[in-house]
Each structure stands twice: as structure tokens, then as C-alpha cells.
Amino acid sequence: MIIYRLKSKQIIYDLYLPEKPNGKAILYVPGLPGHPRKKNLGETFSTNGFTFFEMRFPGSWESDGVFTMNNCVTSLAEAYMFIKEGAATELCREAKKEWAHNEVIIMGSSFGGGVMLSSNIPDQLTYVLLAPVTRLKDAKDSLVILPSGNDDLYNLLRQGYSNVYRGLTEKDWHDFLNGNTSINPESNLSNLKNKRLLFIQGTSDKTILMNNTADYVKTLQTEGIDAKIITISEAGHGGDLEDKSIELLLKMLQ
């Protein structure tokens, strides 16, 4: 299968085009740290008729710009509008690629799910949230504080991925964990009331705990938000959850 490379203003995408489109496009929003290329997801959904886009946040991997929490949120709106245009020029041979769609589904993993829950996209949409960041206190409590005073995830991003997340600062990171950036799902409940939210959670996830996700879903339901949680037995976090839930997702989204 050919994986096409596209670009909007700042964002680079992998595009998987189906031979027989079913009219549905999926935008995949990555975790943190995320390793592009979601080949299994892209090829599986494309084979089943979905047009599949995998985005990179601004300032990360191949995308232009600076990586900040606020830029992650605004980039989701940029990507959504790009997909709605239905056509773009691919970057290898400058050939125009078109996709027919009557529905855009946004799918995000972990940190990407937190970005989705914080987005101000006003349209009625289906969100598929794979063990997403929800309450920032829970995310903060899951981190290990090192002798340097930094947490293990920030240390990994700054030292192990220094050229991948370009522009990430200690202040922006701590502002994020303390709810002082645009990524704050708990402050965005009003914009979720016209969304269909499908939470997919592994029972063996040690990064995003199942009980925390279930409690957050109950809060959404209390607010009258269409939210449902599906648990995947013995699935962990990230790629393990994606691989073990993909067949169920296909049935749910067809």
C-alpha cells in the first residue's frame, strides 16, 4: 500500500487511501512521545474503506513550527479543516489526491486524547479516545519525580527526544500539568455536549488507569454528554491497546 505524504500550513500527515471508500475519514492524533507511522492502524482501516490520516503536532517530527501545548490544541482545528477540504497535493510527485467523505472521525491515543477533549472544534463529531489523558491531576500523579526535580516523562522528552519536540519548555510542561494551558479537558465540558465520545481502555494499562478513565466518563454522563467506555481485557497502553481493539473499532465505526 502506498502511504502518501501531505502537508497543511504546518502539519505533516501520512495518508492511507482506500480502494473502495466508505465515506468516512479518520484523523489520528498521536500520543506523547509518539512514534509515527501507525502502519497497522492505517492499513487496516484503509482496507476496510476508511480514509486514514495520521498527523504530527507542530514542532514535532517532520512538522514545522514550535511544540507547545497550546499549538497542539490549535493544530487539531487546522487538521480537521484540512481534511474537510477533500483534496491536497502529495509531496513526492506533486499529484493531486482527493478523498470522498461525509463524516470525519477523530481518534487519539493518550496525550492526543487529552488534546481532543480540550479542542474547541464546534462541529458534531465522533471522538474515539484510546486511554486518553483526562484529569490532569491523575496524569501528574502518575509521573515519577527524579532527583533533578523533573518528572520522568519531561526528562525523556527533553533528553531522549530533544530534536523531536522542538521548543518544549519546562514552564510550558508544568503549566500543562497544573491546568494552565489549552490542554485541560475538565474546563471544556461545554464543547463536548454535541460529541459522541467512545473511550477505549485496557484493563492492564499502567499509564492511564482504568478506574480514572471510568470515573471521568461518569462525570461526562452526569453532565449529559454522550460518553461510553469499552474495556479491552489484558490490554496495556499505546500500541498494545490499539492492536487489541482494532477489530472492535472497525465494527463500531462502520
FENFENPE-V309149 format. One record per residue. N is the residue number from 1. RES is the residue in one letter. SS is DSSP state (a for helix, b for strand, c for the rest). PSI is psi in radians with two decimals (none if undefined). NEAR is the number of other ideal C-beta (glycine too) atoms within 8 Angstrom. Layout:
N RES SS PSI NEAR
N RES SS PSI NEAR
//
This chain:
1 M c 2.34 5
2 I c 2.29 4
3 I c 1.99 10
4 Y b 2.58 11
5 R b 2.16 11
6 L b 2.91 14
7 K b 2.38 8
8 S c -2.45 11
9 K c -0.96 4
10 Q c -0.28 9
11 I c 2.37 16
12 I b 2.49 10
13 Y b 2.59 14
14 D b 2.36 12
15 L b 2.22 14
16 Y b 1.97 14
17 L c 2.25 11
18 P c 2.65 12
19 E c -0.65 3
20 K c 1.56 5
21 P c 2.48 12
22 N c 0.10 9
23 G c 0.09 7
24 K b 2.33 14
25 A b 2.42 13
26 I b 2.28 14
27 L b 2.07 13
28 Y b 2.20 15
29 V b 2.11 14
30 P c 2.87 15
31 G c -2.94 10
32 L c 2.01 10
33 P c 2.52 10
34 G c 2.56 10
35 H c 1.87 4
36 P c 2.53 10
37 R c 2.09 8
38 K c 1.19 11
39 K a -0.73 7
40 N a -0.83 9
41 L a -0.87 12
42 G a -0.83 15
43 E a -0.67 10
44 T a -0.83 10
45 F a -0.71 12
46 S a -0.73 14
47 T a -0.49 7
48 N c 0.32 10
49 G c -0.10 10
50 F c 2.44 13
51 T b 2.15 14
52 F b 2.16 13
53 F b 2.34 15
54 E b 2.06 13
55 M b 2.76 14
56 R c 2.34 12
57 F c 2.65 13
58 P c 2.43 13
59 G c 0.12 14
60 S b 2.57 11
61 W c -2.13 8
62 E c -0.18 5
63 S c 2.68 13
64 D c 3.07 6
65 G c -2.88 8
66 V c 2.41 8
67 F c 1.90 13
68 T c 2.80 12
69 M a -0.75 11
70 N a -0.66 9
71 N a -0.56 13
72 C a -0.75 14
73 V a -0.80 14
74 T a -0.49 9
75 S a -0.48 13
76 L a -0.70 14
77 A a -0.69 11
78 E a -0.78 12
79 A a -0.71 15
80 Y a -0.80 13
81 M a -0.63 9
82 F a -0.79 12
83 I a -0.67 13
84 K a -0.41 7
85 E a -0.50 7
86 G c 0.06 8
87 A b 2.64 7
88 A b 2.91 10
89 T b 2.18 8
90 E c 2.73 13
91 L c -0.01 7
92 C c -1.06 7
93 R c 0.19 4
94 E c 0.66 6
95 A c 2.48 7
96 K b 2.29 7
97 K b 2.34 12
98 E b 2.64 6
99 W c 2.33 12
100 A c 2.30 7
101 H c 2.56 12
102 N c 0.05 5
103 E b 2.38 8
104 V b 2.17 12
105 I b 2.30 13
106 I b 2.23 14
107 M b 2.25 12
108 G b 2.61 18
109 S b 2.29 17
110 S c -1.98 16
111 F a -0.71 11
112 G a -0.61 15
113 G a -0.65 17
114 G a -0.65 15
115 V a -0.77 14
116 M a -0.80 14
117 L a -0.30 14
118 S a -0.08 12
119 S c 2.63 11
120 N c 0.37 7
121 I c 2.15 9
122 P c -0.29 5
123 D c 2.73 6
124 Q c 2.10 5
125 L c 2.82 10
126 T b 2.21 10
127 Y b 2.23 15
128 V b 2.04 12
129 L b 1.87 14
130 L b 1.74 13
131 A c 1.09 16
132 P c 2.77 17
133 V c 2.26 12
134 T c -1.50 13
135 R c 2.18 9
136 L a -0.51 14
137 K a -0.71 6
138 D a -0.73 11
139 A a -0.76 11
140 K a -0.72 9
141 D a -0.37 6
142 S c -0.20 8
143 L c 2.66 11
144 V c 2.18 5
145 I b 2.23 7
146 L c 2.90 9
147 P c -0.48 3
148 S c -0.28 5
149 G c -0.27 5
150 N c 2.78 10
151 D b 2.91 9
152 D a -0.60 10
153 L a -0.76 8
154 Y a -0.74 11
155 N a -0.72 11
156 L a -0.79 10
157 L a -0.73 14
158 R a -0.55 11
159 Q a -0.72 7
160 G a -0.35 7
161 Y c 0.65 10
162 S c -0.54 7
163 N c 0.04 4
164 V c -0.74 9
165 Y b 1.47 12
166 R c 2.04 9
167 G c -0.13 8
168 L c 2.23 11
169 T c 2.76 7
170 E a -0.67 8
171 K a -0.81 6
172 D a -0.67 11
173 W a -0.81 11
174 H a -0.59 8
175 D a -0.70 10
176 F a -0.90 12
177 L a -0.48 10
178 N c 0.15 8
179 G c 0.40 9
180 N c 0.42 6
181 T c -3.10 11
182 S c -0.30 9
183 I c 1.73 14
184 N c 1.45 11
185 P a -0.60 15
186 E a -0.36 9
187 S a 0.11 7
188 N c 0.38 12
189 L a -0.58 11
190 S a -0.53 5
191 N a 0.00 10
192 L a -0.04 12
193 K c -0.25 9
194 N c 0.34 6
195 K c 2.68 12
196 R b 2.03 8
197 L b 2.08 13
198 L b 1.92 11
199 F b 2.22 12
200 I b 2.12 15
201 Q b 2.26 15
202 G b 2.45 16
203 T c -0.34 10
204 S c 0.29 7
205 D c 2.15 14
206 K c -0.09 6
207 T c -0.93 9
208 I c 1.97 15
209 L c 2.47 9
210 M a -0.71 11
211 N a -0.65 6
212 N a -0.73 11
213 T a -0.76 15
214 A a -0.71 10
215 D a -0.71 8
216 Y a -0.71 11
217 V a -0.69 13
218 K a -0.68 8
219 T a -0.78 8
220 L a -0.77 12
221 Q a -0.65 9
222 T a -0.56 6
223 E c 0.07 8
224 G c 0.33 5
225 I c 2.42 11
226 D b 1.62 6
227 A b 2.39 10
228 K b 2.46 8
229 I b 2.33 10
230 I b 2.19 10
231 T b 2.49 8
232 I b 1.99 13
233 S c 2.28 5
234 E c 0.26 7
235 A c 2.48 12
236 G c -2.45 10
237 H c 2.87 11
238 G c -2.23 11
239 G a -0.57 5
240 D a -0.76 10
241 L a -0.74 18
242 E a -0.83 13
243 D a -0.66 8
244 K a -0.19 10
245 S a -0.05 13
246 I a -0.69 11
247 E a -0.68 6
248 L a -0.72 10
249 L a -0.72 10
250 L a -0.76 11
251 K a -0.66 7
252 M a -0.57 7
253 L a -0.17 11
254 Q c none 7
//
